[in-house]
């Protein structure tokens, strides 16, 4: 005798739908299953049309929620949909989408910073990229990729600005402007001391600039024996 796939009840007085649900279970659960299947299709369409990565990730999240609904009905098979396989596929699509977004923001920051002529102008594209990536953390379950990218972007920004200060300082010194060169090295150290990257990761650069400050008649920074 046929038994309901969901509740397990078998009776000659029960009728069953195409999913294998008895008429009692079908009345309650068939609409939920149908809504989940339709929701997956609608979210997939939204994702393929979306231009903004935030909208793409939101659609992926909606699809995954609908997959979880289908997975809660163990033992049922849904025509054209393998909920477990689709969930794994969506997880990979989400990872790929996040990684592509990281690459896009990183590339844009580098290209815009390349054309900048001042330290502040160099840092702004990185600040925008970091802000946009951090906004994605609120709509993903695993933000580890984003967090790592933000750390790297900050470190790259800080190194780029530091090297520009050093370049300007060397040019000033070549022009016989020792005082201006010293001030630029001081600004380089100040930048690194007040950024969001731990000083331990920038110790070599800080020491490099401080040596030049002392050579040019300045005082060592607080990180050594006094204030700049």
N, C-alpha and C positions, 0 to 999 in steps of 0.2 A: 504494500500500500504506500502511496506517495506521501511523504512528509513535507511540511513547510520548511524551506531552507533556513528561514530566520528563527522561528519559534520551535521547530522540530515536531509540531503536532501532526499526527496522521489520523485522518478520520474520513469515512465514506461520506460524511455530511459536509466536508469542506470542498471548496473549489479553489483552484490555483491559477495565478496569472502567469504571464510569459517569463517572469523572473524566478518563478518557483515559490512565490509567497502565497500563503493561504489568504482567503478573502478578508480575514480579520487583520492580518499584518499588512496586506496590500493597501487597505484603506488608509492606514497610518503612514506607512513607509514608502510606498510607491511615489507619492508626490515629492517627498524629500529626495529620493534618488533621481527622479526626473529633473528636479530643480538643479541638482548638483551637476548632472550631465549637461544640461543647457548652460549652466554657469561656466563650466569649463570651456565650452565652445565660444561663449560670449567674451570671456576673459582673454582667450587666445586671439580672438579677432582684435580686441582692444590693444593687446600687446603688439601685434604686427603693424598696427596703424600708428602707434604712439611714437612721437619723436623724442620726447623728454625721457631720460633714463628713469626719472622718478615714476613716471606713468607706466613705463615698462615693468619696473620692479613691483609696483602696486598690482598690476594685472597678473604677474607671476604669483604673487602672494595669494591673490584671490583664487587662482586655479589650484594652488596647493591646498587651500582650505577646502575646496570642493572635493579634491582627491581624498583628503582625510575623511570626509563624510562618506564617500564610497567605500573606503577601506574599513570603516566601522561595521560594514555589512559583510562580514567574513562568510565565505561559502557561496556568495552570489557572484555571478559573472555578468558583465555588462557588455552588450554587443558593441564592438569597436573600441572599447576602453579597457586597458589593463591598468587599474589604479596604481598599483605598486610600481610598475614600469614607468608610468607617466610621472609619478612623484619623483623618481630618480632622475628622469630626463629634465624635469623642471628645476630640480636642485642644480643640475649642471648648467642649465640655461641661465639661472640666476647668478651663479659664480662667473660665468663667461661675461654676462652683462656688466657686473660690477668691475671685473678686471678690464674690460674694454673702456668703461667710464674712467677708470684710473689712468689708463694709457692716454686717453683723449685729453683729460685735464692736465696731465703732466706735459704732454707735447705742447699744448696751447701755452702753458706757463713758461716753458723754455723758449718758445718762439717769441713771445711778447717781451720777455726779459732780455732777450738778445738785442732787441732794438732800443732798449732803455738807455738813458744817459746819466741817470742819477741812482744812488742806492735805493731811495724810496720807490722810484719808478721800477726798479728791478724787483723789489719785494712784493709790489702790489699784485702782479699776475699770480704769484705763488699763494698769496693770501686769499685771492678769489678761488683758486683751485682747491685749497684746503677747506675753505668755507663750504664750497659746493659738495665736496666729498663727505665732510662731517654731517651735512644735512641728510645724506643717504643712510647714515647709521641708524636713524630712527625708523627706517622702513625695511630693514633686513634683520634676520635672526642672528647671523654670524657676521660681525663687523670687523673681524680680525684682519682681513685683507685691506680694508679701508684704513684701519688704525696704523698698519705697517706703512701704507702709502703716505699717510700724513707725516709720519716720522721722517721718511726719506725726503719728502718734499721740503719740509722745514730745514733739514740738514743741508740740502742742496741750495736752498735759498740763502741760508746763512753763509755758506761757503762762497757763493757767488758775490754777495754784497761785500764780504770781507776782502775778497781778491780785488774788487773794484777800488775799495779804499786803499789797499796796498799799491795798486797800479797808480792811483792819483798821487799817493805819497812819494813814490819813486820819481814820478815826473816832476813834482814840485821840488824835490831835492836836486834833480838834474838842472833845474832852472835857478838853483841857488837860493831857494826859499825854504830854508831849513825849518823855520818856525811853522810854516804851513804844512810841511811834511810831518812834523811832530804832531800837529793837531789832527791830521788825518789818521795817523796811527792810533792816536787816542780815541778817535771816533770808531775805528775798527774794533778796538778792544771793548769800548762801551757797547757797541752793537752786539758782540758775542756775549757779553756779560748779561745783557738784558733781553736776549731772545728766549725762545721756549725750548731750545736744545740744551741738555745738561752740559755744564762747563767741562765735565770730565771727557766728553767726546770732542771737545774743541781745544784741549789743553795745548796742543802743539801750535795751533794758530795764535792763541792768546800769548804764549811765550814768545813766538816769533815777533809779534807786534810790540810787545813790551821791551824786548831787547833793542828794537829800533828807537823806541821812545827814550830809553835811557841813553842810547848812543847820541841822540840829538839833544840831550840836555834836559829831558823831562824826568819826572819822578815815576817810580814804579807804581803799579796799581795796587788796589786793596788786596788783590789776590796774592801779592808778594809781600811788600814791606810798608806800604802806605797808600795814599790816595793819589790818583793821577793829577 
